[in-house]
């Protein structure tokens, strides 16, 4: 897996941590939101793959419904 996908994953995960989470000492979003978190990460990585020309347009359109 290219580093660019790992970076996209890390950014997508970090964007889901709120100030409230940080104030409570949490560095990750709550596990109870794992489905939403996973979907957002998948969308970010798929978006990066699209940006790099690794997917087709139809895939990008489908991923818009994840967010």
N, C-alpha and C positions, 0 to 999 in steps of 0.2 A: 504494500500500500504506500503510495507516495506521501511524503510529508505534508503536502498541501491538504490532503484529506484529513490527516490527523489534526492539523491546525484548524480546519473548518469545524471538526468535531469539538475541539476544545473551546473554540469561540462560541459555538451554539450552546454548549453546556453552560459556559460562564454567563451568557446573556440571560439565562433562566434563573440565576441567583439574584434575588432582590436585596435591597438594603435591609429589609426586615430580617431576611435570612442571615445576613452578615452580622447584624446587631445581636442576633441570637447565637452567634458563634458557629453558624453553619456555613460551610464553604461549597456545599452542593445543594441543589434544590431537593425538596422532600421526596422520598421514595414513593409516597402515595400518588405522585404525579408522573410516575415512570412512563406511562403510555404517551402522554403529551410530550414529555421530555424526549423520549425516543423518536417520536414522529418529527419533532422539530430538528433533532440532530440528523435524521435521515434526509429530511428536506434540504438542510444546509449542505450536506455532502453531495446529494444529487444535484443541487444547484451549482456547486463547484465543478462537478463532472461536466455539467452542461456548459458552463463558462469555458472549460478547457476543451470543448468540442468532443467529449467522450460519450455523449448521448444524443438522442434525436429530439426534435422539437416536441413531439407528442408526449414524450416522457416529462418534459419541463411543464407542459400544460397540466398534466395529471398531478404533479407535485405541488402546484399552486393550491390545490384543494386541501393539502395537509396543514398548511398554516392557518 
